[in-house]
Amino acid sequence: MRNIVKTWAFAAAAFAVGTAAAQGYPNKPVKIVVPFPAGGLADVLARAVGEELGREWKQTVVVENRPGAGTMLAGDYTAKSAPDGYTLLLANDATVSSNQYIYNKMPYDPVNAFIPIINIAKSPIVMLAGKDFPARTVADVVAIATKDPEKVNYGTFGAGSTAHVDAHSFMALTNTRLTHIPYKGVSEVMLALASNQVQVSFTGVPPAIAFARDGRVRVLAISAAQRSPLFPDVPTFAEAGYGAFVAAPWFGLVGPAGMPKAVVDKIAADVSKIIMQPAFQKAYITGVGLEVINEGPEKYAAFLERDRANYAVKMKRLGIKLD
């Protein structure tokens, strides 16, 4: 009985400390770490969320770009930061799900080093072709790659990136072989595609919008259940005859493991309120081709379990290893 009383007392004390921490949070600048260069999809989303959080909290929220090592530089930095809610990570598939199946060694534990806060949005993938490349359809790419594989290079924002994985999925599905040309970020990929340094690429919708509208690239297909209003003439992969190609990278906030639950819940609630605002969605989510997820800590944790299980199967099938 005495032990039970002590346990209750400890739990009550921990709850009180966590609640007090949330009530005083934040009382200094908060940092959102982004594992990609400035100007890309993840960076823009993080800065938009950070700006709105700054208004809500009346506190500075800064975005720090730490690209490199397949998102692991940012992941490692965040994992080893104090679990007080003042260093957060805009994570994606690679950071906490797929990298563990690509690299034999990682500088942090992708499963246990973080606490899920909120899964924000996902992006259908589009297959792009440069304007000087003769392919007008996905089938054209397959035909050209089958006839002369050396004529088709594909650009990604790094080895092990979701774009790299998506390209391998496509090659496995179509029994083709394309040549990988990695770049530092999606902006560089788009410029390389427009200048015919690479012929095709797999990327999220937002980076493709401006390049497609001014004719520098062609959008061949989109990995969504239905056509995008941004590209109404572009078929889905299913319509193009490749329905087995499925890809939808996501972005969510995580923090170092050990953060007080009350702080986690506060961040999740405040971010949820922001991303559900119609004006915010129009400017940064649905209006640029993303889809809202808005899953809090518990649902996000369950999502990550499924995501990691799916990648475990996919990576074993694709056989991508980088070390």
C-alpha positions as CSV (number, residue, x, y, z in Angstrom):
1,M,0.0,0.0,0.0
2,R,2.8,2.3,0.9
3,N,4.5,1.7,-2.5
4,I,1.2,2.5,-4.3
5,V,0.9,5.7,-2.4
6,K,4.5,6.6,-3.4
7,T,3.7,5.8,-7.0
8,W,0.6,8.0,-7.0
9,A,2.6,10.8,-5.4
10,F,5.3,10.6,-8.0
11,A,2.9,10.6,-10.8
12,A,1.0,13.6,-9.4
13,A,4.3,15.4,-8.9
14,A,5.4,14.7,-12.5
15,F,2.0,15.8,-13.8
16,A,2.3,19.0,-11.8
17,V,5.8,19.7,-13.1
18,G,4.7,19.0,-16.7
19,T,1.7,21.3,-16.4
20,A,3.7,24.1,-14.9
21,A,6.3,23.7,-17.7
22,A,3.5,24.0,-20.3
23,Q,2.0,27.0,-18.7
24,G,5.3,28.8,-18.8
25,Y,6.2,27.6,-22.3
26,P,7.8,29.2,-24.2
27,N,9.7,31.8,-22.3
28,K,12.6,32.0,-24.7
29,P,13.1,31.5,-28.5
30,V,12.1,28.2,-30.0
31,K,14.1,26.6,-32.9
32,I,12.7,24.5,-35.7
33,V,15.5,22.5,-37.4
34,V,14.9,21.7,-41.1
35,P,17.0,18.9,-42.7
36,F,17.0,20.6,-46.1
37,P,18.4,23.8,-47.6
38,A,16.5,27.1,-47.5
39,G,13.9,27.7,-50.1
40,G,12.6,24.2,-50.5
41,L,9.2,22.8,-49.7
42,A,10.0,21.8,-46.1
43,D,11.8,25.1,-45.4
44,V,8.8,27.2,-46.6
45,L,6.4,25.1,-44.6
46,A,8.5,25.3,-41.4
47,R,8.9,29.1,-41.7
48,A,5.2,29.6,-42.2
49,V,4.4,27.5,-39.2
50,G,7.1,29.1,-37.2
51,E,5.9,32.6,-38.0
52,E,2.3,31.8,-36.9
53,L,3.6,30.1,-33.7
54,G,5.6,33.2,-33.0
55,R,2.5,35.3,-33.2
56,E,0.5,32.9,-31.0
57,W,3.2,32.6,-28.4
58,K,4.5,36.1,-28.5
59,Q,8.0,34.6,-28.7
60,T,10.6,34.3,-31.4
61,V,10.5,31.1,-33.5
62,V,13.5,30.6,-35.7
63,V,14.2,28.1,-38.5
64,E,17.6,26.6,-38.7
65,N,18.6,24.7,-41.9
66,R,20.9,21.8,-41.3
67,P,21.0,19.9,-44.6
68,G,23.3,16.9,-45.2
69,A,23.9,13.2,-44.7
70,G,20.4,12.2,-45.9
71,T,18.7,14.4,-43.3
72,M,20.7,12.8,-40.5
73,L,22.7,15.9,-39.6
74,A,19.5,17.7,-38.5
75,G,18.2,14.5,-36.9
76,D,21.3,14.0,-34.9
77,Y,21.4,17.6,-33.8
78,T,17.8,17.5,-32.6
79,A,18.1,14.1,-31.0
80,K,21.0,15.3,-28.8
81,S,19.3,18.6,-27.8
82,A,17.7,19.3,-24.5
83,P,14.2,17.7,-24.3
84,D,12.6,21.0,-23.2
85,G,10.6,21.9,-26.2
86,Y,13.0,24.6,-27.4
87,T,14.5,22.5,-30.2
88,L,12.1,20.9,-32.6
89,L,12.6,19.0,-35.9
90,L,10.6,19.2,-39.1
91,A,11.0,15.5,-39.8
92,N,10.1,13.6,-42.9
93,D,10.1,9.9,-44.0
94,A,13.9,9.7,-44.3
95,T,14.7,11.2,-40.9
96,V,12.7,8.8,-38.7
97,S,11.5,6.0,-41.0
98,S,13.4,5.0,-44.1
99,N,17.0,5.9,-43.3
100,Q,17.4,3.1,-40.8
101,Y,16.9,0.6,-43.6
102,I,19.3,2.4,-46.0
103,Y,22.2,3.0,-43.7
104,N,23.8,0.3,-41.5
105,K,24.8,2.9,-38.9
106,M,23.0,6.0,-37.9
107,P,24.2,8.6,-35.4
108,Y,20.9,8.5,-33.5
109,D,18.1,6.0,-32.9
110,P,15.3,7.0,-35.3
111,V,12.6,5.2,-33.3
112,N,13.5,6.1,-29.7
113,A,15.4,9.4,-30.0
114,F,12.3,11.4,-30.7
115,I,8.8,12.1,-29.5
116,P,6.1,12.6,-32.1
117,I,4.3,15.9,-31.8
118,I,2.1,16.5,-34.8
119,N,2.1,15.2,-38.4
120,I,1.3,18.2,-40.5
121,A,1.0,17.4,-44.2
122,K,1.8,15.0,-47.0
123,S,2.6,15.7,-50.7
124,P,1.6,13.6,-53.7
125,I,4.6,12.9,-55.9
126,V,4.8,14.1,-59.5
127,M,7.0,12.7,-62.2
128,L,8.6,15.5,-64.2
129,A,10.4,15.6,-67.5
130,G,12.5,18.5,-68.8
131,K,11.1,20.5,-71.8
132,D,13.9,19.2,-74.1
133,F,13.3,15.6,-73.3
134,P,11.0,14.0,-75.9
135,A,8.9,12.0,-73.4
136,R,5.3,13.3,-73.2
137,T,4.0,10.4,-71.0
138,V,5.2,8.0,-68.4
139,A,5.0,5.2,-71.0
140,D,7.4,7.3,-73.2
141,V,9.9,7.5,-70.4
142,V,9.7,3.7,-70.0
143,A,10.1,3.2,-73.7
144,I,13.2,5.5,-74.0
145,A,14.8,4.1,-70.9
146,T,14.2,0.5,-72.1
147,K,15.8,1.2,-75.5
148,D,18.7,3.3,-74.3
149,P,19.1,3.6,-70.5
150,E,22.1,5.9,-70.7
151,K,19.9,8.6,-72.1
152,V,17.8,9.0,-69.0
153,N,19.2,10.6,-65.9
154,Y,17.1,11.4,-62.9
155,G,17.7,14.1,-60.3
156,T,17.1,13.9,-56.6
157,F,17.8,16.0,-53.6
158,G,20.3,13.5,-52.2
159,A,21.1,9.8,-52.0
160,G,18.7,8.1,-49.7
161,S,16.1,10.9,-50.1
162,T,12.4,10.1,-50.7
163,A,12.9,11.1,-54.3
164,H,15.7,8.5,-54.6
165,V,13.5,5.8,-53.0
166,D,10.6,6.8,-55.3
167,A,12.8,6.5,-58.4
168,H,14.0,3.0,-57.3
169,S,10.3,2.0,-56.8
170,F,9.5,3.2,-60.3
171,M,12.5,1.4,-61.8
172,A,11.5,-1.8,-60.1
173,L,7.9,-1.5,-61.2
174,T,8.8,-0.8,-64.9
175,N,12.0,-2.9,-65.1
176,T,14.0,0.1,-66.2
177,R,17.4,1.5,-65.2
178,L,17.9,5.2,-64.9
179,T,21.1,7.0,-63.8
180,H,21.0,8.8,-60.5
181,I,22.3,12.4,-60.3
182,P,22.1,13.7,-56.7
183,Y,21.9,17.4,-55.8
184,K,21.9,19.3,-52.5
185,G,18.3,20.4,-52.6
186,V,15.1,20.4,-54.6
187,S,15.7,23.8,-56.0
188,E,18.9,22.6,-57.7
189,V,17.0,19.6,-59.0
190,M,14.4,21.8,-60.7
191,L,17.1,23.9,-62.3
192,A,19.0,20.9,-63.5
193,L,15.8,19.5,-65.0
194,A,15.0,22.8,-66.8
195,S,18.5,22.9,-68.3
196,N,18.5,19.3,-69.4
197,Q,21.2,18.2,-67.0
198,V,18.8,15.5,-66.0
199,Q,15.8,14.3,-67.9
200,V,13.3,13.2,-65.3
201,S,12.7,13.7,-61.6
202,F,10.2,12.7,-58.8
203,T,9.3,15.5,-56.5
204,G,6.5,17.0,-54.5
205,V,3.9,19.2,-56.1
206,P,4.9,22.7,-54.8
207,P,8.4,22.9,-56.4
208,A,6.9,21.9,-59.7
209,I,4.2,24.5,-60.0
210,A,6.2,27.5,-61.2
211,F,8.4,25.5,-63.5
212,A,5.5,23.7,-65.1
213,R,3.5,26.9,-65.6
214,D,6.2,28.6,-67.5
215,G,7.0,25.5,-69.6
216,R,10.4,24.7,-68.3
217,V,9.2,21.2,-67.2
218,R,6.4,18.9,-68.1
219,V,4.3,17.0,-65.4
220,L,3.8,13.5,-66.6
221,A,1.8,11.9,-63.7
222,I,0.8,12.4,-60.1
223,S,0.7,9.9,-57.3
224,A,-2.8,10.7,-56.0
225,A,-6.2,9.1,-56.0
226,Q,-7.5,11.8,-58.3
227,R,-6.1,14.6,-60.5
228,S,-4.8,17.8,-58.9
229,P,-6.7,21.0,-59.6
230,L,-3.3,22.6,-60.0
231,F,-2.6,20.2,-62.9
232,P,-6.0,19.2,-64.2
233,D,-4.6,17.8,-67.5
234,V,-2.1,15.6,-65.7
235,P,-3.2,11.9,-65.2
236,T,-2.7,10.0,-62.0
237,F,-0.2,7.1,-62.2
238,A,-3.2,4.8,-62.2
239,E,-4.7,6.6,-65.2
240,A,-1.3,6.4,-66.9
241,G,-1.2,2.6,-66.4
242,Y,1.1,2.5,-63.4
243,G,-1.3,2.3,-60.5
244,A,1.1,0.2,-58.4
245,F,3.4,3.3,-58.0
246,V,2.4,4.8,-54.7
247,A,4.3,7.6,-52.9
248,A,3.3,10.5,-50.6
249,P,6.1,11.9,-48.4
250,W,5.1,13.6,-45.3
251,F,6.3,16.4,-42.9
252,G,5.7,16.5,-39.2
253,L,7.2,18.0,-36.0
254,V,9.1,15.9,-33.5
255,G,11.2,16.7,-30.5
256,P,13.9,15.0,-28.5
257,A,12.6,12.1,-26.4
258,G,11.8,13.1,-22.9
259,M,9.9,16.2,-23.5
260,P,7.2,16.9,-21.0
261,K,3.9,15.6,-22.2
262,A,2.1,18.9,-21.4
263,V,4.6,20.8,-23.6
264,V,4.2,18.2,-26.4
265,D,0.4,18.6,-26.2
266,K,0.5,22.4,-26.2
267,I,2.7,22.5,-29.3
268,A,0.5,20.0,-31.1
269,A,-2.7,21.9,-30.2
270,D,-1.2,25.3,-31.3
271,V,0.2,23.9,-34.6
272,S,-3.1,22.1,-35.3
273,K,-5.0,25.4,-34.9
274,I,-2.6,27.1,-37.3
275,I,-2.7,24.5,-40.1
276,M,-6.5,24.2,-40.0
277,Q,-6.9,27.9,-40.7
278,P,-8.4,28.2,-44.3
279,A,-6.0,31.1,-45.1
280,F,-3.0,29.2,-44.0
281,Q,-4.0,26.1,-45.9
282,K,-4.6,28.1,-49.1
283,A,-1.2,29.7,-48.9
284,Y,1.0,26.8,-47.7
285,I,-0.9,23.5,-47.8
286,T,-3.8,22.7,-50.1
287,G,-3.2,25.8,-52.2
288,V,0.2,24.5,-53.2
289,G,-0.8,20.8,-53.7
290,L,-0.2,19.4,-50.3
291,E,-2.7,17.5,-48.3
292,V,-3.4,18.1,-44.6
293,I,-2.8,15.3,-42.1
294,N,-3.1,17.0,-38.7
295,E,-2.4,14.0,-36.5
296,G,-1.5,14.7,-32.8
297,P,1.0,12.8,-30.7
298,E,-0.8,9.5,-30.3
299,K,-2.1,9.2,-33.9
300,Y,1.3,10.4,-35.2
301,A,3.0,7.7,-33.2
302,A,0.7,5.0,-34.6
303,F,1.3,6.5,-38.1
304,L,5.1,6.2,-37.6
305,E,4.8,2.5,-36.6
306,R,2.9,1.8,-39.9
307,D,5.3,4.0,-42.0
308,R,8.4,2.2,-40.6
309,A,6.8,-1.2,-41.2
310,N,6.0,-0.3,-44.8
311,Y,9.5,1.0,-45.4
312,A,11.0,-2.2,-43.9
313,V,9.2,-4.2,-46.6
314,K,9.9,-1.7,-49.4
315,M,13.6,-1.3,-48.7
316,K,14.1,-5.1,-48.5
317,R,12.5,-5.4,-51.9
318,L,14.4,-2.5,-53.5
319,G,17.7,-3.3,-51.9
320,I,18.9,0.3,-51.4
321,K,22.0,0.4,-49.3
322,L,24.4,3.4,-49.0
323,D,27.0,2.2,-46.5
